Amino acid sequence: MTGAVAGALVQAPAAQAATTGPAPAECPAVLTGKATCFTGQDGNGAPYTIAVPARWNGSLVVHAHGGPDLGDTPDPARSADDLERWAVMVEEGYAWAGSSYRRGGYGTRMAAADTENVRRVFVAAFGRPDRTYAHGQSWGGNVAAKVVETYGRTPGRYDGALLTNGVLGGGSRGYDYRVDLRVVYQYYCHNHPRPSEPQYPLWQGLRAGSAMTSTGLTARLRECTGFDADPADRTALQQRNLDDILAVTGVPERTLESHLRFATFTFRDIVHERLGGRNPFGNTGVRYSGSHDDAALNAGVERFSADPAARRDLSYDSDLTGEIGIPVLTLHAVDDPTAFVEHEAAYRATVRGAGQDRRLVQTFTRESEHSGLSDSEYATSLGALDRWVREGVRPSPRSVAASCARHDRVYGTGCFYDPEFTPASYASRVEPRPGGTVWPAMTEAQERRWSRIDGVGIAP
């Protein structure tokens, strides 16, 4: 790939980074002898990893990683680690390309642009694939869905998309349950911040310049709830605090710590680093319930309203319009403890609101993990998407489930599809804010109108 090609990549900042690669690199052990791997850096400074199988079927999977990872600089190992996690796609014969993004921190459109960039890198180096599929998991599902809407309607770029355990409610509503966790936790625990520490509004997640670490946050959570102790070793107050927090927020006990980390450190990144200290979150009018004393909780919990411009910028960056011009297949664990399965209901309503139902098929599995599903299911889902694109026959949840046994004979990781499952509405899981039951959260008309506002969104 030449520097001229890299210079043409989308959303490049004024001062570009040096372009490198793709240069030969060591593949993950699982792909040894099965593929040739490459690494490099695009013109925006985003490291990437590429794998081309020895028996390439001619198609490409462009992967969007989850997170977001925090920090100013990208982690080159991120795309290499994801190649190892989703090596099944390469074993199925697909070339694979993934970006580590140009920086850490929140920025869905930035990540989508870098995902498109690595597709262009691949085409420049290896030629145009027969078919190209976007894939994203977790926040990467939001990124890949944004790729579909932003770049997928240009003929010849993308032919379909697979979204797995995706955060498909978008940023302006998809984190409301973490907003609720942040304020409910503080009501019961009073230690984040402590009364003796500098105070700040909780929508900030954490005040700018705070030296708190993940270890320190865990210690405070343990102090208040004993969350990682044997129940017999918790005090009565710790147990009541834990019971109330879980009951009110609906956050699973086993992911309480990770959700609180997001509502602390990622919120700080969104507010201070991406939105200039402005507040995109609100909980005014939310009625909290399920505690031992709901009246006291609702009277005492901190309340705030979003700054309209900040909420607009977060919405423009991460919300979805549902305007999909290519087939999209989703796969979601019913008991996903991180990106609740109700995100799929929000996405279905979003796509339906745009009149694109025929291009969406949603499938669900009786699994309870977020970061990884069965390899047999990944292979099945990708194969079903490929057949949909090649043959033009829209699959059903039942037909996808029925095809899994063939792949499971190869990978042996199990088939857990539940073709009868339908998720309840997003509002059934997360108390909606005013206007929060109508989808899409951002219409195509709003997106066009907002795009004409100078500086809208989150800077790349």
N, C-alpha and C positions, 0 to 999 in steps of 0.2 A: 504494500500500500504506500502510495506516495504522500508527501506533505500536502500536495494540492488537493488530493481527495479528502484528507482529514480536514483541511481548511474549509471544505464545503459542508461539513456536517452541521446539523441543525443546532440552533440556540447557542452558538459559540460566543463566549465573552470577548471583549475587545482585545485582551491580551491572552493569546492561546498558549497552552502548554506544548512542550515538545512532543511530537508524535513518534511512537515506536511500534514496531511489530507489524503484523503478527509474526513472532519469532517462535521457533520450536521450543516446547517446554515439556516437562515430565507430566504424564497423565496420572490421575488417581490410580491406586493399585488395582482397583476393580476393573479398570479399563486397559490395563497393560496388555499389549498385543492385540487389542480390539479397536484402537483408535489412535490417531495422531493429535496431539494437543499443542496449542499455541497460546501465548500471552502477548500483551502489548498495552499501549496507552493511546487513547484517541486525542484529537486536537483540543478537547476541553479538559484534559487531564484525568479522564476516567480510565482506570485500569480495566482490562477485560480478559476473559478466557474463552477460548474456542476449542471445540473438539470435532474432529471429522472421523467418523467410523471407517474401518477398513472396508466394510461392506455398506457403503453409504446408499441409502434409498433415494437420494436426490432431494430430500426435503430438509428444512431447517427449523429448529425450535429456538426462538429468541426469548431468553429467560429474564424476568424482572425479580430481583431479590426483595425479601421482606425487610422488616425493621420498623422505622428507619434506624440505622446505626447512627450514633451521635459522634460529635467531634468535627473539627474543621477539615481534616484530610481523609481521603478515601482509604479503605483497607484493601489492598490488592488481593489478599487471600480470600476475600468474601466470594468472589465469583468462582474461584477454584474450589472452595468448600462446597458451593452449591452444585458445581458440576459433579462432585463426588456424591452428593445427596440424591441428585436426579440422574445418576449415571444410567438408570434403566432406560431413559429416552435414547441415549446413544446406543445402548445394547439393542434397542429396537430398530436401529438403523438410521436414526435422525442425526444430522449434524446439530451442534448445540453451541450457542453463543450467549454469554452473559456479561453484563457490565457491573462493576463495583460502584458506579456513579462517581461523579466528579468531586463530590464532597460528602461529608456526613451531614446529619441533620435532616429535618423535614423538607420536603419539596417534591410533590407528586409529579408535576409537569416537568421539572428538571430531570427526575428519574426516568420519566417516559421519553424525554428527548435523548437521554444517554442510552436507553434501550434501543431506540430507533438508530442511534449512531452506530451501535455495534452491529446492527443488521447491515448498515451501509459498509462498514469495515469488512464484513464477511463477503458481501457481494463484490467489493473491489478486489479482494484477495483470491476468492475461490469461484467467482461467477455467480450468476443468479440461480437460486434453487428452483426446483420445479414448483414447490409450494413452501410457504413460510407461515409458521404458527407462533403466536405470542403465548407465553406461559408466565403466570405469576402466582405466588402463594403468599398468604397473609397480606401485609401491606403491599407486597408485590402484586397481589391480585388487583388492588386498587390501581397500581401503576400500569399493569398490563391492560386493564379495562380502559384507562386513559389513553394508552397506546392505540387501542382499537378505535376510540372515538376521534383521536387527533390525527392519526396517520393511516388507519385501516381503511378509510374511505377513498384513498388514492389507489387506483388499480395497479396491481403488480407488486404492492408492498407486503400485505398480509392477506392470507387466505382464510384464517380462522384463529380462534383463541381458546385456550384452556385455562380457567381460573379455579384455583384450588384453595379451599379454606380462606377465601378472600375477604378483606375488609371492604365490602361492597356498598356499605352505607355512606361512604365518603367521609370527609373530615368534619364538616359542619354539624353532622348529627351522629356520626359513627363513633364518637368518643364521649357522648353524653353520659354513658354509664360510668366512665372514668371521672368525669366532672362530679357526678354524684358520689362516687367513692371518695374523692378527695375531700369533699365537705363533710360527709358523714363520718369518715375516719377522724377528722379533726374534732368534730363535735364530741365524740366519745373519748378520744385519746389525749387531746390537748397537748401533744408533744411535737407537732410538725406544722408550725414552730411551737416551741415551749413558751410559756408566758414571759420567761426571762430573756428570750431572744428577740432580735428585731422582727417586728411584725410586717406582714405583707398580705395583700389579697390572695386568697387561695387559688384563684384562676390563673395565677402566675405559675403554679406548680411548685416553684421554688424561686426565691428572690435571686436576682442577678448577683453574681459574685459570691454566692454561698459556696462554702467549701465542703458541704455535705457530700458523702460518697454513698454508693449503693450499700456498702457494709454498714454505714451509720444509719441509713434508713431502715435496714433490716433489724438492727438493734432496737430501734424505736418501735417498730411493729411488734417485735417479740416482747418488749417491755409492756406494751398495752394489751396484747391479746394472747401471748404465749402460743402463737399460731403454729410453731414448729416443735412444740413440746407435746409429750404424751398428755392427753386430757386430764389424767389423774394428777399431773404435776402443775396444772394451771390453778391460779387463784380463782375464787368465785367471780371476782370482778373481771379478770381476764376472760373467763369463759363467757360472761354476759356481754362484754364488749365485742368479742368475736362473733357470738350468735347474732347480735343486733346488726353488726356491719354486714355480715353475709346475708341475713334475711332481708335487709332493706335494699341492698344494691344488687342482689342476685349474682354476685361474683362467686365462682366456685372457690372453696377453701384452698385447693391445691394451687391455684393461680393468683391468690390474693396478693402475694408479694410482687409478682411481675406486673399486675395491673397497677399497683400503687407506685411502682417504679416508673411506669409510663406516665401516670398522672402527676409525677413529680419532675422527672428529668426531661422527658419528651415534651411535656407542657412548657417547661422552662425554655426549651429550644424553640418551640413554636412561637411563644409570646415574645421572648427577648431577642432571639436571633433572627427570626423570620418576619415578625410583625411589628418590630420597633416598639415593643412594650405595650401594644394595644391588646385588648381582650376580645377574643372571638367566641367565648363561652358564656353560657348563662344557665341559671336554674330558677329564675323568678317564676313563680306559679306552680312549681313542681311540688306535688304532695307526696311526701315520703311515708311509707307504711311498712309494717311487718316487725317493728321493734316492740320492746316491752312497754314503751310509752311514746306513741306517735305524736301526741299533742306537744309534749316537751321537745321532741326532736325537731318538729316543724317550727316551733317557736324559737329554737335556739340555733339552728343550723345557719351558716353564713349564706347570704343571698347576693346575687349580682346579675346584671344584664350585660349582654354582649355589646361591644361597640359595633355599630352597623357596618362601618367600613372594614373593620378587622374581620368580621364574619363574612363579608363579601369576598375579601381576599383569600380567606381559607377555603371558602366554597369554590371560588374560581379555580383555585389550585387543585382541589382534590375531589370535589363532587362530580357526579356523573350525570350526563343528560339522557342516557339510554339510547342515543342515536348510534346504533351499531349497524354497520353495513356488511358485515361478514358473519358467518356462523360462530356462535359462542357457546361452549359447553362448560358447565361448572360442576365441581365435585366438592362436597362439603361434609365433614363429619358432624353427625347429629349432636354429639356431645362435645364439640369443640369448646374448650374452656377459655379460649382467648378471643377469637373472633366468633362470637356466638352465631349459631346457625340462622338466627333471624336476620342476619345481614343479607341472606339470600332472598328473604321476603322483600326487603327493601330494594334489592336489585331487580327482582321480578316486577315490582310496582314501577320502578324507574323505567325499565325497558317497555313495559306495557303503556306507560304514560307517553312514550315516544312513538307508540304504534309499531314496535319492532318485535313483537312476541314470537313471530315465526322464526326468528334467527337465534332464539335462546332455548337451550335445553338444560335443565338443572337435575343433577343426580346427588344422592345422599348415601352415606354409609354409616353403619352402626359402629362407629369408632369414637374414641374419646380423646384423641390427641390433636394438637394443632400444627406442630412443626413438621410432621411427617405422616403420610398415609401408606397404605400397602403398595409395594412396587407393582404387584399384579394389577391393582386398580389404576395406577398411573399409566401403565402400558395399555390397559383396556380403554381408558378414557381417551388417550391420544389416538389409539387406533380407531375408535368410534368417530372422533372428530375428523380424522383423515378420510374415512369412508364417506362421511357426510359431505365433505368438500369435493372429493373425487367423483362420487356417484350421484350427488344431489338429493339423496334420500335422508330426510331428517330422522335421527334416531329417537327412541323413546327411553325413559328411564328403565323400562323393563328389558328392552333389547340390549341396552348397554350392560345391564346386570347379567343377562344371559350369556354374553360373550366373554365374561371374565374367566370362566373355568379354563378356557384354552390358554390364557396367559398364566394362570396360576399353576398349570402343569410345568411351566418353565421356571417361575420365580418362587412359587411355594410360600408366598407371604399372606395368602388368604383373600377371599372375596367377601365383602361385608355390605354390599349394596342393599338398600332398602327402597325398592322402586315405588312403594306405596306412601312413603313419607312426604308430607308437605309442611313446611315451617309455618308457624303462626306469624302474625304481623310483627314488624319491628317494635311497634308501640306496645305489644304484649310483653316485651322483655325490658324495654327502656321507656321510662315515663317521657312522653313527648313534650317538647317545648311548644309555645304558641305557633301554630301553622305547621307543626312537625309531622303531621300525618298525611300530608299530600306529597306525592312523589311525581317527578324527580325533584330533588332538592334544588337543582339548578337546571332550568330549561335551556334549550338550545338558543332561544331568543335572548335570554339573560346572558348567556355566555358570549354571544356576539356583541351585545350592548356593552358588557363589562370589558371586553377585549379592546374597546376603543378608549378606555380610561388609561391615561399615562401612569405607569407604575403599578398597575393592578396585579394582584396575586402575590406570589412569593418569588423573590429574585433567585435566579439559578446560581 
